[in-house]
């Protein structure tokens, strides 16, 4: 990790440790599939006055010998930078970063962290969480068929006959939304991996599932 200090008003101490072993990854947000098993970073700071930092990390999943091979399978679309303040917190998608993709097909590039703060950082495979303040829980009932070509059926025992849904692509963008009764027509959706957010109309809580569109 490369650290840049853009503003400091008094003496401060910053330490960055790059651990070449995976962190404990039992506690993580629902949109995170897998956290790197090969390395993570810890940033610590003792500051006096204002301290503003940004940073950059490199990722490499080019081949079977690369350090990020376990989270970069085919492309960088599902690469996340995840963060926790310490071991008492679960890992979550960090909000203040951008991916700098040099070649979309080589699984190598950089992650620029626009606001670097003390805590633990790791690279992960997952889906960008874009639902803001929505209360989301994992949805363990299997949708069918999955993969799906046209009609995705929703188990009626989990939802009443009037549900609300949103569909999120692997870039974290909402590509479809609406209401339904027992199924969702996906015939116009492009092939790929998606996240489904769904809830009963009367409920404030969203549930989450994933599916593949053929």
C-alpha positions as CSV (number, residue, x, y, z in Angstrom):
1,X,0.0,0.0,0.0
2,X,1.3,3.4,-1.0
3,X,0.1,6.2,1.4
4,X,0.0,9.9,0.5
5,X,-0.6,12.6,3.2
6,X,-2.4,15.6,1.8
7,X,-3.1,17.5,5.0
8,X,-1.4,17.5,8.4
9,X,-1.4,20.2,11.0
10,X,0.8,18.6,13.7
11,X,3.2,15.7,14.2
12,X,1.6,12.4,13.5
13,X,2.7,8.7,13.3
14,X,1.3,6.4,10.6
15,X,2.1,2.7,10.3
16,X,1.0,0.4,7.5
17,X,1.5,-3.3,7.9
18,X,1.0,-5.6,4.9
19,X,0.3,-9.1,6.2
20,X,1.0,-11.9,3.8
21,X,-1.7,-14.1,5.3
22,X,-5.5,-13.9,5.0
23,X,-7.5,-12.2,7.8
24,X,-10.2,-13.9,9.7
25,X,-13.2,-13.6,7.4
26,X,-16.1,-15.2,9.2
27,X,-18.0,-11.9,9.7
28,X,-18.7,-10.1,6.5
29,X,-21.5,-8.2,4.8
30,X,-24.0,-10.1,2.6
31,X,-22.6,-8.7,-0.6
32,X,-19.1,-10.1,0.0
33,X,-18.6,-13.7,-1.3
34,X,-14.9,-14.2,-0.4
35,X,-12.1,-12.2,1.2
36,X,-8.5,-12.7,0.1
37,X,-6.9,-15.7,1.8
38,X,-3.4,-14.4,1.0
39,X,-3.0,-10.9,2.3
40,X,-4.5,-7.8,3.9
41,X,-3.4,-4.4,5.3
42,X,-3.6,-2.8,8.7
43,X,-3.3,1.0,9.0
44,X,-2.6,2.6,12.4
45,X,-2.2,6.3,13.2
46,X,-1.4,8.4,16.2
47,X,-2.4,11.9,15.2
48,X,-2.2,15.3,16.7
49,X,-4.5,17.8,14.9
50,X,-5.8,17.2,11.4
51,X,-4.6,14.3,9.3
52,X,-5.9,13.6,5.8
53,X,-4.6,10.6,3.8
54,X,-5.2,8.7,0.6
55,X,-3.7,5.5,-0.7
56,X,-3.3,3.0,-3.4
57,X,-3.0,-0.8,-3.5
58,X,-2.1,-3.0,-6.4
59,X,-4.0,-6.2,-7.3
60,X,-2.8,-9.1,-9.5
61,X,-4.8,-12.2,-10.4
62,X,-3.1,-12.8,-13.7
63,X,-2.4,-16.5,-13.2
64,X,-2.3,-19.3,-10.7
65,X,0.9,-17.9,-9.1
66,X,-0.5,-14.4,-8.5
67,X,-1.3,-13.1,-5.0
68,X,-5.0,-12.4,-5.8
69,X,-5.8,-15.5,-7.8
70,X,-8.4,-16.7,-5.2
71,X,-10.6,-13.6,-5.7
72,X,-10.0,-12.6,-9.3
73,X,-11.6,-15.4,-11.5
74,X,-12.3,-13.9,-14.9
75,X,-12.3,-10.1,-14.6
76,X,-12.1,-7.1,-12.2
77,X,-15.8,-6.4,-12.2
78,X,-16.5,-8.3,-8.9
79,X,-13.4,-7.0,-7.1
80,X,-14.1,-5.1,-3.9
81,X,-12.0,-3.2,-1.3
82,X,-13.4,-4.2,2.1
83,X,-12.8,-2.6,5.5
84,X,-13.3,-3.0,9.2
85,X,-12.3,-0.7,12.0
86,X,-11.0,-3.7,14.0
87,X,-11.9,-7.4,14.7
88,X,-15.0,-6.4,16.6
89,X,-16.7,-5.3,13.3
90,X,-17.7,-7.2,10.3
91,X,-16.0,-6.6,6.9
92,X,-17.9,-4.2,4.6
93,X,-17.5,-2.8,1.2
94,X,-15.4,0.4,1.7
95,X,-17.2,3.5,0.2
96,X,-14.2,5.7,-0.7
97,X,-12.3,3.9,-3.5
98,X,-12.1,3.6,-7.3
99,X,-10.6,0.8,-9.4
100,X,-8.0,1.8,-11.9
101,X,-8.2,-0.9,-14.6
102,X,-5.4,-0.7,-17.1
103,X,-6.4,-3.7,-19.2
104,X,-9.9,-5.1,-18.6
105,X,-8.9,-8.7,-19.5
106,X,-5.6,-9.2,-17.6
107,X,-6.9,-9.1,-13.9
108,X,-4.2,-6.6,-12.9
109,X,-4.6,-3.0,-11.8
110,X,-4.8,-0.6,-8.8
111,X,-7.4,0.5,-6.2
112,X,-7.2,4.2,-5.3
113,X,-8.4,4.9,-1.8
114,X,-9.6,8.5,-1.7
115,X,-10.0,8.7,2.0
116,X,-7.6,6.5,4.0
117,X,-8.5,6.0,7.7
118,X,-7.1,3.7,10.4
119,X,-8.3,0.1,10.3
120,X,-8.1,-3.2,8.3
121,X,-8.3,-3.4,4.5
122,X,-8.5,-6.4,2.2
123,X,-9.4,-7.3,-1.3
124,X,-12.5,-9.4,-1.9
125,X,-14.8,-11.0,-4.4
126,X,-18.4,-9.8,-4.3
127,X,-21.0,-7.4,-5.5
128,X,-21.2,-3.7,-5.0
129,X,-23.7,-2.7,-2.3
130,X,-25.7,0.3,-3.7
131,X,-28.9,0.2,-1.7
132,X,-27.8,2.8,0.8
133,X,-29.9,2.7,4.0
134,X,-31.9,-0.3,3.0
135,X,-32.1,-3.0,5.7
136,X,-30.9,-6.1,3.8
137,X,-30.6,-9.8,4.9
138,X,-29.4,-12.8,3.0
139,X,-32.1,-14.8,1.2
140,X,-31.4,-18.5,1.5
141,X,-34.4,-19.9,-0.4
142,X,-33.3,-20.9,-3.9
143,X,-34.9,-19.0,-6.8
144,X,-35.9,-21.1,-9.8
145,X,-34.8,-21.7,-12.4
146,X,-31.3,-20.5,-11.8
147,X,-29.7,-19.9,-14.2
148,X,-32.7,-18.4,-15.8
149,X,-33.6,-17.5,-19.5
150,X,-36.9,-15.7,-19.2
151,X,-39.1,-16.1,-16.1
152,X,-37.7,-16.1,-12.6
153,X,-40.1,-17.7,-10.2
154,X,-40.4,-16.4,-6.6
155,X,-41.3,-18.9,-3.8
156,X,-44.7,-17.8,-2.7
157,X,-44.2,-19.1,0.8
158,X,-41.6,-16.4,1.4
159,X,-43.6,-13.5,0.0
160,X,-47.2,-12.5,-0.4
161,X,-48.8,-11.9,-3.8
162,X,-47.6,-8.3,-4.0
163,X,-43.8,-7.9,-3.7
164,X,-41.3,-5.1,-4.7
165,X,-38.0,-5.9,-6.3
166,X,-34.8,-4.4,-7.6
167,X,-32.1,-6.0,-9.8
168,X,-28.4,-4.9,-9.4
169,X,-25.6,-5.8,-11.9
170,X,-22.0,-6.6,-11.0
171,X,-21.0,-3.0,-11.3
172,X,-23.5,-2.1,-8.6
173,X,-26.0,-0.4,-10.9
174,X,-29.7,-0.9,-10.6
175,X,-30.8,-2.2,-14.0
176,X,-34.4,-3.1,-13.3
177,X,-37.1,-2.6,-10.6
178,X,-40.8,-3.1,-10.2
179,X,-43.5,-5.1,-8.5
180,X,-44.7,-8.7,-9.0
181,X,-47.0,-11.4,-7.8
182,X,-45.2,-14.8,-8.3
183,X,-42.5,-14.3,-10.9
184,X,-40.3,-11.7,-12.7
185,X,-39.9,-11.4,-16.5
186,X,-36.2,-11.2,-17.3
187,X,-36.4,-11.8,-21.0
188,X,-35.0,-8.3,-21.8
189,X,-32.2,-8.6,-19.3
190,X,-28.6,-9.0,-20.7
191,X,-26.8,-12.3,-19.8
192,X,-24.7,-12.1,-16.6
193,X,-24.6,-12.3,-12.8
194,X,-27.1,-10.3,-10.9
195,X,-28.3,-9.5,-7.3
196,X,-32.0,-9.5,-6.5
197,X,-33.4,-7.4,-3.7
198,X,-36.9,-8.2,-2.8
199,X,-39.4,-7.5,-0.1
200,X,-43.1,-7.6,0.7
201,X,-44.8,-4.3,0.0
202,X,-45.7,-3.8,3.6
203,X,-42.3,-4.8,5.0
204,X,-39.3,-2.4,5.5
205,X,-36.8,-5.2,5.2
206,X,-35.2,-6.3,1.9
207,X,-34.0,-9.8,1.3
208,X,-31.1,-10.6,-1.1
209,X,-30.5,-13.4,-3.5
210,X,-28.3,-13.9,-6.6
211,X,-29.0,-15.4,-10.0
212,X,-27.5,-15.9,-13.4
213,X,-29.2,-14.8,-16.5
214,X,-28.4,-16.9,-19.6
